[in-house]
Amino acid sequence: MNRIESAFKNKKAFIPFITAGYPNINKTEDFIYKMVSAGADLIEIGIPFSDPVAEGPVIQESSQKALAAGTNLDKIFDLVKKVRKTVNIPLVFMTYVNPVFRYGYDNFFKQCSVTGIDGIIIPDLPFEEKNEISEYAKKYGIKIVSLIAPTSQQRIEDIAKEAEGFLYVVSSMGVTGERNEIKTDLKSIVDSVKKVTSVPTAIGFGIHSPQQANQMSKISDGVIVGSAIIKIIKQHGTDADSYIYDYVKSMKDSMNN
Amino acid sequence: MKIKICGLFREEDIDFVNEAKPDFVGFVFAESHRQVSKETAKKLKNKLDKNILSVGVFVNENINKIAEICDENIIDFVQLHGDEDDKYISDLKKVCNKKIIKAVKVKNGEEIVRWRNSQADLLMFDAGMGEGKTFDWSLLKSFIRPYFLAGGINGNNVEQAIKLNPYCIDISSGVETNKVKDKNKILNIVRRVKMSNTRFGIYGGQYIPETLMNEIKNLEKQYEYYKNNPEFTDELNTLLKNYAGRPSLLYYAENMTKDLGGAKIYLKREDLNHTGSHKINNVLGQVLLAKKMGKTRVIAETGAGQHGVATATAAALLGMECEIFMGEEDTKRQALNVYRMKLLGAKVNAVTSGTKVLKDAVNEAMREWSKRVNDTHYVLGSVMGPHPFPTIVRDFQSVISKEAKQQILEYEKKLPYAVVACVGGGSNAMGMFYNFIEEKNVKLIGCEAAGKGLNTDKHAASIAKGEIGIFHGMKSYFCQDKYGQIAEVYSISAGLDYPGIGPEHAYLHDTGRAEYISITDEEAVSAFEYLARTEGIICAIESAHAVAHVRKIAPKIDKSESIIVCLSGRGDKDVAAIARYRGEEIYE
């Protein structure tokens, strides 16, 4: 069983997101350890990009600050290598296609494999363009996590059929960021996915409260939270460790209820 | 462009196509090593993905036998591959409710003309029947009915076949190994044909979030429909004529020609259009299209404000709600245009994310679109972004070269030596180039912004200094760092201040069909002043980049030749900035 599969095995997965290098790369390392000890089942590490079109203001700002602090892909690979020594849960990159393209697909996925990355999420690489990377991802055993949106409709089946790792179900239209209300009929989306694949689903975009996490975990196999965590870091900066721990723990606990 | 995989006869062939998803597959009912019986075809059809249409191939078959197979819905199309004539086709139509494709074997081209008005729903041109040989494809160059191209197409020549732009590419032996279908060959060729639909060579594509994919596909479909819809084109042409003021003048710049002492210089006066630039050509098309699509709201990005003003204008005219995204920096630099948009009833959002300029305005417009696709169309302002935008914008702008070509032939009785235009995203340049691309002797020259110089980091020259990348929905050239972070670019001209270039330009550059050079701020400002003095025309600082290049090359070109410069916009908006550049503060 690969690491991603075991993250969903007999439990609902809580998946926190963190922007690598925000506020600096050393703190990202500390924050990852905190999230792991608080019960995170899989961690999404964001490779910051100058123009993240799928992100709301919170993650946008964190990306800009991370880049301004000198974060780059080589440093992020070093970070992954370091945390991999002690962290056994799956680590998945979340980024945009250009940084991956410029690094060189072969080189990028090779480094993923060497350092211990399990999968990758690229929001601006839809199903039609997946061939850009699929050959290289396969060669190095990195899972491509695809996204399904509220507007995907007839595309769900095609996307789900080729799904690997897990499927990222986007809760609502627009960009990442907290929402008080999620109106999409997520259950029917997850149901259509389940008809064609056994690959687990995780819902993301807008989730921030333990109540929401609890609610979403009843529909899907996992819950993804990004902006809410970045907001904690924005508020507490380098002292955010314990706040992150408490938050991740409260989210994870809510899903076990 | 569609693709058909013909001659399936084994069950595993169906597995292959179900995975590759071509648009059509063919079952051969005529004598052949690929022949299938009705029973086999029925079994295969049941196994076939319901989104793939099946075509039955017959040679001089009894009409009733075909009707029987059609009645059982084993096939969705009938393909006649023998000596059937139009009488046969009309008889068949009486007993069969499926669409008919008539395959025509091409020998010397006479057949293509003869079958032009056939009763068949679609025509197919083939060299023979499944022997894997090709015919002279150039015979089809001016054929206008949609057709299937067949005969000897394989992995080595499929790109050439794609260039002919047939309705559908038909492949049989080209995806076989040892006379049976080869899964990898099928996957490969279907992917290449499908990818070509969204690309110019390797450039273009649809690199956008899943949230927008269905809407982009919908736009693609609707545009394909409306671009050939006479009601739509009539309405658009009427607006271009009566509202925008087209055709625009092709003005012979006599003073400039005399002064430079070389080729005759003509200015294509897009600055005289309503709203003062070429942008109106595209926005009238897109806003009208949006309206036909049932949208009630349009959004757009803008740099200097030209595209924003044009979009707000079209929205006011056509009764659409309008919101413009403009970098905060640009709203300060172009306050007059902000107020203009407000006067036109648009809401202007100052974008404070990222570097607060044009690229950030595009990001924000895309984010906004992904929130509200149902009632909103994103009027992209240049030949950039995900497919189909580069094609849509180019088509709407191609009116520039369509007119210019007629006008220059009228004045000079021959084609120009070169056409020259400034390039940011590249919409006026694509419009100026488009109808000259096939005229191989006409040079196409695009002028990028070199800002304070290519040896500084203050420029916006994506071709001269950029690298291939994937951004804003497309693969193209972008100014970026070694980690793929998009660079902050600079030009005195806000309209050229964009870190990328449209994918068709990237393709024209790589294939050597067009040449891209760079012009500094200083050269552009001096050309701006020069044109004002010599011709009494104050052009946009963007267009002045093209004028600057013509000043360099015209003296070296023979007097019997001509050069057309696209004067993409008028310069009122730039007057204050030019004054500042020359050290003079002016107040309104």
Interface residues (C-beta under 8 A of the other chain):
Chain A: F49 S50 D51 V53 A54 G56 P57 Q60 Q64 L67 N72 L73 V97 N98 P99 V100 F101 R102 Y103 P123 D124 L125 P126 F127 E128 E129 N131 E132 S146 L147 I148 A149 P150 T151 S152 Q153 R155 I159 V170 M173 G174 V175
Chain B: R191 K194 M195 T198 G205 Q206 Y207 I208 P209 E210 T211 L212 M213 N214 E215 S353 G354 K359 D360 N363 M366 R367 S370 K371 R372 V373 E467 I468 G469 I470 F471 H472 G473 F478 Q480 K482 Y483 G484 Q485 I486
